[in-house]
Amino acid sequence: MTRDGSGGGFGTLAGVGILLVELSVLIPGVLACLLLIAAFALPLLLPAIPLLILGALFVAVRGLARAARRLTARLARSGGARR
């Protein structure tokens, strides 16, 4: 099995973190601006967290129901469990 060298989402997150650190070193005041933006944006984003959790639960339950429906249909087509 081969591994993809891109790193996926965690690689992207690490790359963005490195970019922010490098920007804050090269341009004075960037880190302070980023911290202020985070401080002002956090109260606006907090109400979205429960909605995101509920949405994820809804998608998970719907996916499980769809998988169960497919499994029962497959078992019905094959004549049930074989012994």
N, C-alpha and C positions, 0 to 999 in steps of 0.2 A: 504494500500500500504506500502510495506517495503522499507527501504532505505539501499543501500549498504554502508558499512562503509569504503570502500577503498578510497573515496574522488576523484577518477577519476584523470584527468590530473592536476587539481589544487592541489590535495593532493601530487602528485608526485613532482610538482614544489616546493611546500613548503618543502617537505622532502629534496630535493636537496639543497635548500637554507639553511636549518638547518645544513645539512652535511658540506657545505662549511664554514659556520660560525664556526662550531666545529673544523674543520680542521685548520682554520686560528688561532684559539685559541691554539690548541695543538702544532702546528708546526710553529715556527716563520718564517715569510717571505712568507707564502703561499698566504696571501691576496695581497701582493705586486706583486707576480708572476701572480696571477689571473688577477689583474688589468692591468698588462703589456700585458698579452695574449689578453685580451679584447681590449686594445688599438690598438694592431697590427692586430687583426682579424677583427675588425669593418670595416675598409676600404675595405677589401676583400669581406665582406658580403653585403655591401650596394648595389652593382649592382644587387644582387639577389632579392632584395625586389620588384622592379617593375615586375620582371619575375614571382614571386610568386603570386602577385596580379592579373596579367593577366591570369595565370593558374587557379586561383580560380574563376575568372569571367567566363572563358571558361567552367569549370566544372559545375558552377551554371547554365549557359545558356543551356548547354546540358541537365542537369537534368530537368530544366523547360520544355524544348521542349519534352523530353521523357514523362513527366507527362501529358502534354497537348495532346500528341499523344495517350496515354493510355485512357485519359478521352474521347476524341472524338471517339475512337474505342468502348469504353464501351457504350457510348450514341447511337452509330450507331447500335450496337447489340441489345440494349433494345428498339429500336424504337423511340428514342428521349426522350424528357422530358415528363413526365406524368403530367396530370392536374387533 
